[in-house]
Amino acid sequence: MPLHMKSRRTLALAASLATITALSLTACSPAGSAAPAATAGADEQVGVTLIVKTTSNPFFVSMEDAAKADAEKANVKLTLAAGKKDGDTDSQIQAIENAISRGDKGILITPNGPAVINEIEKARKAGLYVIALDTVPDPADSVDITFATDNFAAGELIGKWTAEKLDGKQANIAMLDLFSDQIVTVDTARDQGFLKGLGITVPDPSKNGSEAASGSYTGGKGGQYTIAGHQATQGAEDGGRSAMETLLSKDPNINVVYTINEPAAYGAYQALKAAGKEKDVIIVSVDGGCTGVGYIKDGIIGATAQQYPSKMASLGMEAIADIARGGEAPKPTDGLDFFSTGQQLVTDQPQTGVDSITSSDATSTCWGK
């Protein structure tokens, strides 16, 4: 899904949640999906499988917890499955096959990569309603709908904040991405949203790393920048640390660190601290989990964009249960090809012109407690 081609807007948290409630009840006709094999009765239990990327990340654990709570309310027989690690598509493909064999009515999935698309198509042809969570597949209509953060907008928020925080200074930037061996929209959207927010042009939005290695950024007061490099982290703490060590060896003057998520951000911080540089570097990220909010409070991360995984899972569970019983399908947010569950900048160092909430505010909406 080429997020960069869609119009975007940053939503305030209250407006996002209000929109979610309203739009989840709005009908559409999802392209390419077969109708459910049979409509379930009002009192009939509905089979749903939730397939997350991995259970080593509290983001996805919070999805499972929300889905389990909603399953009981919606009379859903819930099956949980997960990849062994971020990027494990084989386990997800097997879980989809199992859902088809069981006769489930629907699947909720956080896709680990494009390799799952063919299996998703098989599930839809078999009459299962498939909803992606968190990661919009490419193309977006590979699933019936996606409930996700606007990852480009989330990246843009931390980019704009960084530009203001730099106050015109030279930026030596480390880009700690998700993967180097596959392209997923959550990775490219956050990376390129950050660069756009900073005011750096990205010529090829289909992949990370197409921006000029050095030049001028136009965000905030503007200034000069150098990209120290892009390194994959697998979204993990140890990956963040090793990626940061690699980039520090190339450019010891790094003073801005973009990270795909907060586990990677903390790994980067550990590498910076070991090198005695943690006080001289701006670290930004995306997630807004309770641990990450704590990193904001402790000054480890300068700013993060908070997202709402429990809301993604809850909306998805409710949608499949309703559709299986003859209800109407949800539709994407206006101007996007997915349903945005909202994002909000969290920082204790507010910057002019960038809407944000404090770490104390974010404690009431964080996940992974």
Protein Blocks (a to p, Z undefined) as FASTA:
>chain_A
ZZklpccddddfklmmmmmmmmmmpccddehiacdfbacdfklccddddddfbfkbmklm
mmmmmmmmmmmmnopacdddddfbehiaklmmmmmmmmmmnopabdcdddfbjklmmmmm
mmmmnopacddehiacddfklpmbdcdddfklmmmmmmmmmmmmnnopacddddddfbfm
bccfklmmmmmmmmmmnopacfblmbghiacfbdcdfehjbpadddfbdcdeklpaklmm
mmmmmmmmmmmmbcbdcdfblklmmmmmmmmmmnopmmmcccdddejpaklmmmmmnoma
mbdcdddfklmmmmmmmmmmmmmnopacddddehiabdcebjadddfbdcehiacddfkl
mmmmgghZZ
